[in-house]
Amino acid sequence: MAKTNKNLIEGNIKKQLYQLTWPMLLGIMGMVVFNLVDTYFVGKLGVQQLAAMSFSFPVVMFLNSLSQGVGIGTSSLISRNIIHTQRDEVRKMASRSILLGIGIVMIFVVFGLLTIRPAFVLMGAKDEVLSYVIDYMQIWYLGVPFVVIPMIGNNIVRATGDTFTPGMLMVAIALVNVVLDPLMIFGIGPFPEMGIKGAALATVISRSIGLIVILVILIKREKLITIYIGTLKPIFQTWKKVLYIAGPASLAMLITPISIGFITKILAGYGKEAVAAFGVASRVEMFALMVIMALGSVLIIFVGQNVSKHKYDRIFEALKISRTFSLLWGVVIYILLIFLGQDVASLFTSDVHVIEITKNYFLILGASYGFLGLVMLSTSTFNGINKPLPSTLFSAIRMLILYIPLAWAGSQLFGITGVFWAGLIANVVVGFFAFRYLFVAVRKVRQGQVKKPLV
């Protein structure tokens, strides 16, 4: 018997958002810890290895963004159909989406393997740091298929209203990585000492375990995977619906790592310590905002179900709750970073210069985290209402029109702190206007969708 789906079109909104968010929070915490642990142990190898991992961060985010884009498109499509569409058709949608994700990402993997050296030289990596980057990325690229399927699969399960199972799976993957990292990096016990290569291999192995588990869940429990995906016409129709969300969603997410690549290039002019500090700060930033990330993932599901039944009052109420939470959370995080920023940076490196740069990053950019949260929440909601283009537009404004130009100008006028002030300005401006326009967009959807579900 098919699993019963969680109905989000009625009931207490605050309670539902909480019940959906906390398992997602644990899962995202797992993935953030995954990255932080990698950074921690690689940092023990030295500043050069830490800088190499920092250089890899935009590329890792690039391919993750492609996978997440397809996952978001799939989650949006499934959540808008799970209540009123026959299970067999939903099963085909899910299976076609996974096939689409594999195909897209594999093309970029092949391209990535062929362009490792020139791509990272362009970003500013050189000498021994470049050799460490190549060691890491050659293994990481080969493990990308193990990242793609679980990412899309988790989104499928979430779209049914079950955020607990994907959350726990993400925690389990992170725990496996926590165990494998020191063993393979430093050569403990029977494991050979592999250095930064060990970090990459630990990532691949832990992700492969996640692949096996999510396939079992999708096939055996959810019964949402089938080899009978239909003829070419319905396959392309599903791909079109997924790509309508996935294309802009991926582009919006891709703008960030590409832009971070430019920011990394600017910071590389201040030495490997600046690049290493930026890598540490970026990962801590992910940890600080993981609650907002979880809430954003939940909003796609919540909004998707409610928009399919025209429950727009519930959507507006959920957005108001989310806005207040994001701003308050940003204040709390900033206060913590003011007092603990230096101690947090010290967890990842003993280099005094790196610690000082990381601390300054927190003191400046940390003040904008509540508004950055609004950017993230608005992006998720735009996808949930099947209006992905505004999220791409606001991402482009934030990174390409504001952050990069202001970072370049700021670095010329004020040095490295000018780069950080540029990030603060971009977050505050776009966070304010993106969330304000979001309410306008939802009203337009309500006016235009009065006769049939949005599918």
C-alpha positions as CSV (number, residue, x, y, z in Angstrom):
1,M,0.0,0.0,0.0
2,A,1.3,3.5,-0.9
3,K,2.4,5.7,2.0
4,T,-0.2,8.2,3.1
5,N,0.8,11.7,2.2
6,K,0.9,14.6,4.7
7,N,-2.0,17.0,4.1
8,L,-0.8,20.6,4.5
9,I,-3.9,22.5,3.1
10,E,-5.6,22.7,6.5
11,G,-4.6,22.9,10.2
12,N,-2.4,25.1,12.3
13,I,0.2,26.7,10.1
14,K,2.9,27.4,12.8
15,K,2.7,23.9,14.0
16,Q,3.0,22.5,10.5
17,L,5.9,24.6,9.6
18,Y,7.6,23.6,12.8
19,Q,6.9,19.9,12.4
20,L,8.2,20.0,8.8
21,T,11.2,22.2,9.5
22,W,12.9,20.5,12.5
23,P,13.6,17.2,10.6
24,M,14.9,19.3,7.7
25,L,17.0,21.3,10.1
26,L,18.7,18.1,11.3
27,G,19.3,17.0,7.8
28,I,20.8,20.3,6.7
29,M,22.8,20.4,9.9
30,G,24.2,17.1,8.9
31,M,25.2,18.4,5.5
32,V,26.7,21.6,7.0
33,V,28.6,19.5,9.6
34,F,29.7,17.4,6.6
35,N,31.4,20.4,5.1
36,L,32.6,21.8,8.4
37,V,34.3,18.5,9.3
38,D,36.0,18.4,5.9
39,T,37.2,21.9,6.4
40,Y,38.3,21.2,10.0
41,F,40.4,18.1,9.1
42,V,41.8,19.5,5.9
43,G,42.8,22.7,7.9
44,K,45.0,20.4,10.1
45,L,47.0,19.6,7.0
46,G,48.0,23.3,6.5
47,V,47.0,26.6,5.0
48,Q,47.7,25.5,1.4
49,Q,45.4,22.5,1.6
50,L,42.7,24.7,3.3
51,A,43.1,27.2,0.5
52,A,42.8,24.4,-2.1
53,M,39.5,23.3,-0.6
54,S,38.3,26.9,-0.6
55,F,39.1,27.2,-4.3
56,S,37.1,24.0,-4.9
57,F,34.0,25.4,-3.1
58,P,32.5,27.4,-6.1
59,V,32.8,24.3,-8.4
60,V,31.3,22.0,-5.8
61,M,28.5,24.5,-5.3
62,F,28.1,24.7,-9.1
63,L,27.4,21.0,-9.6
64,N,25.4,20.8,-6.4
65,S,23.3,23.7,-7.7
66,L,22.5,21.7,-10.9
67,S,21.4,18.8,-8.8
68,Q,19.4,20.9,-6.4
69,G,17.7,22.7,-9.3
70,V,16.3,19.5,-10.6
71,G,15.4,18.4,-7.1
72,I,13.6,21.7,-6.5
73,G,11.8,21.4,-9.8
74,T,10.8,17.8,-8.9
75,S,9.7,18.8,-5.4
76,S,7.6,21.7,-6.7
77,L,5.9,19.4,-9.4
78,I,5.3,16.5,-7.0
79,S,3.9,18.7,-4.2
80,R,1.5,20.4,-6.6
81,N,0.2,17.0,-7.8
82,I,0.5,14.6,-4.8
83,I,-2.9,15.5,-3.4
84,H,-5.1,15.2,-6.5
85,T,-3.1,13.1,-9.1
86,Q,-3.1,9.3,-9.4
87,R,-0.2,7.7,-7.7
88,D,1.0,5.9,-10.9
89,E,1.4,9.2,-12.7
90,V,3.2,10.7,-9.7
91,R,5.5,7.7,-9.8
92,K,6.3,8.3,-13.4
93,M,7.0,12.0,-12.7
94,A,9.5,11.1,-10.0
95,S,11.3,8.5,-12.1
96,R,11.6,10.7,-15.1
97,S,13.0,13.5,-12.9
98,I,15.8,11.3,-11.6
99,L,16.7,10.3,-15.1
100,L,16.8,13.9,-16.2
101,G,19.0,14.9,-13.3
102,I,21.5,12.2,-14.0
103,G,21.8,13.1,-17.6
104,I,22.3,16.8,-17.0
105,V,24.9,16.5,-14.3
106,M,27.0,13.8,-16.1
107,I,27.5,16.2,-19.0
108,F,29.0,18.7,-16.7
109,V,31.1,16.1,-14.9
110,V,32.8,15.1,-18.1
111,F,33.4,18.7,-18.9
112,G,34.7,19.4,-15.4
113,L,37.2,16.5,-15.5
114,L,38.6,17.8,-18.8
115,T,39.0,21.4,-17.5
116,I,40.2,21.1,-13.9
117,R,43.6,22.8,-14.4
118,P,42.6,25.8,-16.6
119,A,39.4,26.4,-14.6
120,F,41.2,26.8,-11.3
121,V,44.2,28.6,-12.8
122,L,41.6,31.2,-14.0
123,M,40.3,31.4,-10.4
124,G,43.8,32.3,-9.2
125,A,45.1,28.9,-7.9
126,K,48.8,28.3,-8.6
127,D,51.8,26.3,-7.6
128,E,51.4,23.8,-4.8
129,V,47.8,25.0,-4.0
130,L,46.8,24.1,-7.6
131,S,48.2,20.6,-7.3
132,Y,46.2,20.0,-4.1
133,V,43.1,21.3,-5.9
134,I,43.6,18.8,-8.8
135,D,44.1,16.0,-6.3
136,Y,40.9,16.8,-4.6
137,M,38.7,17.5,-7.6
138,Q,39.7,14.4,-9.7
139,I,38.2,12.2,-7.0
140,W,35.3,14.4,-6.2
141,Y,34.1,14.6,-9.8
142,L,34.0,10.8,-10.0
143,G,31.6,10.7,-7.0
144,V,29.1,13.2,-8.4
145,P,26.5,10.5,-9.4
146,F,26.4,9.5,-5.8
147,V,25.4,13.1,-4.9
148,V,22.8,13.7,-7.6
149,I,20.4,10.7,-7.1
150,P,20.1,11.1,-3.3
151,M,19.6,14.9,-3.7
152,I,16.7,14.5,-6.1
153,G,15.4,11.4,-4.2
154,N,15.3,13.4,-1.0
155,N,13.3,16.1,-2.6
156,I,10.8,13.5,-3.9
157,V,10.2,12.1,-0.4
158,R,9.9,15.7,1.0
159,A,7.3,16.5,-1.6
160,T,5.0,13.8,0.0
161,G,5.2,15.8,3.3
162,D,7.8,13.5,4.9
163,T,10.8,15.6,5.9
164,F,11.9,13.3,8.7
165,T,13.2,10.5,6.5
166,P,15.4,12.7,4.2
167,G,16.6,14.6,7.3
168,M,17.7,11.5,9.1
169,L,19.4,10.1,6.0
170,M,21.4,13.3,5.6
171,V,22.5,13.1,9.3
172,A,23.6,9.5,8.7
173,I,25.6,10.4,5.7
174,A,27.3,13.2,7.6
175,L,28.2,10.8,10.5
176,V,29.8,8.3,8.1
177,N,31.9,11.2,6.7
178,V,32.9,12.3,10.2
179,V,34.2,8.8,10.9
180,L,35.9,8.3,7.5
181,D,37.6,11.8,7.2
182,P,40.3,11.4,9.9
183,L,40.9,7.8,9.0
184,M,41.5,8.5,5.3
185,I,43.1,11.9,5.6
186,F,45.7,11.0,8.3
187,G,46.0,7.2,7.6
188,I,44.7,5.9,10.9
189,G,44.7,2.1,11.5
190,P,44.6,0.1,8.2
191,F,43.9,3.1,6.1
192,P,46.7,4.7,4.1
193,E,47.5,8.4,4.6
194,M,45.9,10.2,1.7
195,G,45.8,13.8,2.7
196,I,43.4,16.0,0.8
197,K,42.6,13.0,-1.5
198,G,41.3,11.2,1.6
199,A,38.8,14.0,2.2
200,A,37.4,13.6,-1.3
201,L,37.3,9.8,-1.1
202,A,35.5,9.9,2.2
203,T,32.9,12.2,0.6
204,V,32.3,9.8,-2.3
205,I,32.0,6.7,0.0
206,S,29.5,8.4,2.4
207,R,27.4,9.7,-0.4
208,S,27.3,6.3,-2.1
209,I,25.7,4.9,1.1
210,G,23.1,7.6,0.9
211,L,22.4,6.6,-2.7
212,I,21.7,3.0,-1.8
213,V,19.4,4.0,1.1
214,I,17.3,6.5,-0.8
215,L,16.7,4.1,-3.6
216,V,15.5,1.5,-1.2
217,I,13.1,4.0,0.4
218,L,11.8,5.2,-3.0
219,I,11.3,1.8,-4.4
220,K,10.2,-0.3,-1.4
221,R,8.4,2.1,0.9
222,E,7.2,5.1,-1.2
223,K,6.8,3.0,-4.3
224,L,7.7,6.1,-6.3
225,I,10.2,4.6,-8.7
226,T,9.3,2.6,-11.8
227,I,11.2,1.5,-14.9
228,Y,8.0,2.0,-16.9
229,I,8.3,5.7,-17.5
230,G,6.2,5.9,-20.6
231,T,6.8,7.0,-24.2
232,L,9.0,9.9,-25.3
233,K,6.1,12.4,-25.4
234,P,5.0,12.2,-21.7
235,I,8.7,11.9,-20.7
236,F,9.4,15.2,-22.4
237,Q,6.3,16.8,-21.0
238,T,7.4,15.9,-17.4
239,W,11.0,17.2,-18.2
240,K,9.5,20.4,-19.5
241,K,7.5,20.9,-16.2
242,V,10.6,20.1,-14.1
243,L,12.9,22.3,-16.2
244,Y,10.5,25.2,-16.0
245,I,11.4,25.4,-12.3
246,A,14.8,23.6,-12.4
247,G,16.2,25.9,-15.1
248,P,15.7,29.2,-13.4
249,A,16.3,27.6,-9.9
250,S,19.6,26.1,-11.1
251,L,20.6,29.4,-12.7
252,A,19.8,31.3,-9.6
253,M,21.9,28.9,-7.5
254,L,24.7,28.8,-10.1
255,I,25.0,32.5,-10.0
256,T,26.2,32.2,-6.4
257,P,29.1,29.8,-7.0
258,I,30.1,31.6,-10.2
259,S,30.1,34.9,-8.3
260,I,31.9,33.4,-5.4
261,G,34.6,32.4,-7.9
262,F,35.0,36.0,-8.8
263,I,35.0,37.0,-5.1
264,T,37.7,34.4,-4.5
265,K,39.7,35.8,-7.4
266,I,39.6,39.2,-5.8
267,L,40.5,37.9,-2.3
268,A,43.4,35.8,-3.9
269,G,45.1,39.1,-4.4
270,Y,45.4,39.4,-0.6
271,G,47.2,36.0,-0.3
272,K,46.3,32.4,0.5
273,E,45.3,33.4,4.0
274,A,42.5,35.6,2.7
275,V,41.2,32.7,0.5
276,A,41.4,30.3,3.4
277,A,39.5,32.7,5.7
278,F,36.8,33.1,3.0
279,G,36.4,29.3,2.8
280,V,36.1,29.0,6.6
281,A,33.7,31.9,6.9
282,S,31.5,30.6,4.0
283,R,31.1,27.2,5.7
284,V,30.3,28.7,9.1
285,E,27.8,31.0,7.3
286,M,26.1,27.9,5.9
287,F,25.9,26.5,9.5
288,A,24.5,29.8,10.8
289,L,21.7,29.9,8.2
290,M,20.8,26.2,8.2
291,V,17.5,26.9,10.0
292,I,16.5,29.3,7.2
293,M,17.6,26.8,4.6
294,A,15.4,24.2,6.3
295,L,12.4,26.5,6.4
296,G,12.9,27.5,2.8
297,S,12.8,23.8,1.7
298,V,9.6,23.4,3.7
299,L,8.0,26.4,2.1
300,I,8.3,24.8,-1.3
301,I,6.2,21.8,-0.1
302,F,3.8,23.9,2.0
303,V,3.2,26.5,-0.7
304,G,3.0,23.8,-3.5
305,Q,0.1,21.9,-1.8
306,N,-1.8,25.1,-0.8
307,V,-1.5,26.8,-4.2
308,S,-2.9,23.7,-5.8
309,K,-6.1,24.1,-3.7
310,H,-6.1,27.9,-3.8
311,K,-5.4,28.3,-0.1
312,Y,-3.7,31.7,-0.5
313,D,-4.6,33.0,3.0
314,R,-2.5,30.2,4.4
315,I,0.3,31.0,2.1
316,F,0.3,34.7,3.2
317,E,0.2,33.7,6.9
318,A,3.2,31.3,6.4
319,L,5.2,34.0,4.7
320,K,4.6,36.5,7.5
321,I,5.7,34.0,10.1
322,S,8.8,33.1,8.0
323,R,9.8,36.7,7.5
324,T,9.6,37.5,11.2
325,F,11.6,34.4,12.1
326,S,14.3,35.1,9.6
327,L,14.9,38.6,10.8
328,L,15.0,37.6,14.5
329,W,17.2,34.6,13.7
330,G,19.6,37.0,11.9
331,V,19.9,39.2,15.0
332,V,20.6,36.2,17.3
333,I,23.3,34.8,15.0
334,Y,25.0,38.2,14.7
335,I,25.1,38.7,18.4
336,L,26.7,35.2,18.8
337,L,29.3,36.0,16.1
338,I,30.2,39.3,17.7
339,F,31.3,37.5,20.9
340,L,32.4,34.1,19.5
341,G,33.6,34.8,15.9
342,Q,37.2,34.6,16.8
343,D,36.8,31.4,18.7
344,V,34.8,29.8,15.9
345,A,37.5,30.7,13.4
346,S,40.1,29.2,15.7
347,L,38.4,25.8,15.5
348,F,39.5,25.5,11.8
349,T,43.0,27.0,11.8
350,S,45.7,28.2,14.1
351,D,47.0,30.8,11.6
352,V,46.5,34.2,13.2
353,H,46.0,36.1,10.0
354,V,43.3,33.7,8.8
355,I,41.5,34.0,12.1
356,E,41.6,37.8,12.0
357,I,40.2,38.0,8.5
358,T,37.5,35.5,9.3
359,K,36.5,37.5,12.4
360,N,36.2,40.7,10.4
361,Y,34.0,38.9,7.9
362,F,31.6,37.9,10.6
363,L,31.6,41.4,12.2
364,I,30.6,43.0,8.9
365,L,28.6,40.5,6.8
366,G,27.0,38.8,9.8
367,A,24.8,41.9,10.3
368,S,23.0,41.1,7.1
369,Y,22.2,37.4,7.7
370,G,18.5,38.1,8.5
371,F,18.1,39.7,5.1
372,L,20.1,37.0,3.4
373,G,17.5,34.6,5.0
374,L,14.7,36.6,3.3
375,V,16.5,36.1,-0.1
376,M,16.5,32.3,0.5
377,L,12.9,32.1,1.7
378,S,11.6,34.2,-1.2
379,T,13.5,32.0,-3.7
380,S,11.9,28.9,-2.3
381,T,8.4,30.4,-2.3
382,F,8.7,31.7,-5.9
383,N,9.5,28.1,-6.9
384,G,6.6,26.8,-4.8
385,I,4.1,29.0,-6.7
386,N,5.6,27.9,-10.0
387,K,7.1,31.4,-10.7
388,P,10.8,30.7,-10.7
389,L,12.0,33.7,-12.8
390,P,11.9,36.3,-10.1
391,S,14.2,34.2,-7.9
392,T,16.7,34.1,-10.7
393,L,16.4,37.9,-11.3
394,F,16.9,38.7,-7.6
395,S,19.9,36.3,-7.4
396,A,21.4,38.0,-10.4
397,I,20.9,41.5,-8.9
398,R,22.3,40.4,-5.6
399,M,25.5,38.8,-6.9
400,L,26.2,40.2,-10.4
401,I,24.9,43.8,-10.2
402,L,25.6,44.5,-6.5
403,Y,28.1,42.1,-4.8
404,I,30.8,41.6,-7.5
405,P,31.0,45.3,-8.7
406,L,30.9,46.6,-5.2
407,A,33.4,44.1,-4.0
408,W,35.8,45.1,-6.7
409,A,35.3,48.8,-6.0
410,G,35.5,48.2,-2.3
411,S,38.7,46.3,-2.6
412,Q,40.3,49.1,-4.5
413,L,39.1,51.8,-2.0
414,F,39.1,50.0,1.4
415,G,41.0,46.8,0.9
416,I,39.7,43.5,2.0
417,T,37.0,45.0,4.3
418,G,35.5,46.7,1.3
419,V,34.8,43.2,-0.1
420,F,32.9,42.3,3.0
421,W,30.9,45.6,3.1
422,A,29.8,44.9,-0.5
423,G,28.3,41.6,0.6
424,L,26.4,43.3,3.4
425,I,24.9,45.9,1.1
426,A,23.9,43.3,-1.5
427,N,22.2,41.1,1.1
428,V,20.2,43.9,2.7
429,V,19.0,45.5,-0.5
430,V,17.9,42.3,-2.2
431,G,16.5,40.7,0.9
432,F,14.2,43.7,1.4
433,F,12.9,44.0,-2.2
434,A,12.7,40.3,-3.0
435,F,10.4,39.5,-0.1
436,R,8.3,42.6,-0.7
437,Y,7.8,41.6,-4.4
438,L,7.0,38.0,-3.3
439,F,3.7,39.2,-1.8
440,V,2.9,40.9,-5.0
441,A,3.6,37.7,-7.0
442,V,1.4,35.6,-4.8
443,R,-1.5,38.0,-5.2
444,K,-1.0,37.8,-9.0
445,V,-1.1,34.0,-8.9
446,R,-4.3,34.1,-6.8
447,Q,-5.9,36.4,-9.3
448,G,-4.9,34.2,-12.3
449,Q,-5.6,30.7,-10.8
450,V,-9.3,30.6,-9.8
451,K,-10.6,27.7,-11.9
452,K,-8.0,24.9,-11.8
453,P,-5.0,23.7,-9.8
454,L,-1.6,25.1,-10.7
455,V,0.2,22.0,-12.2
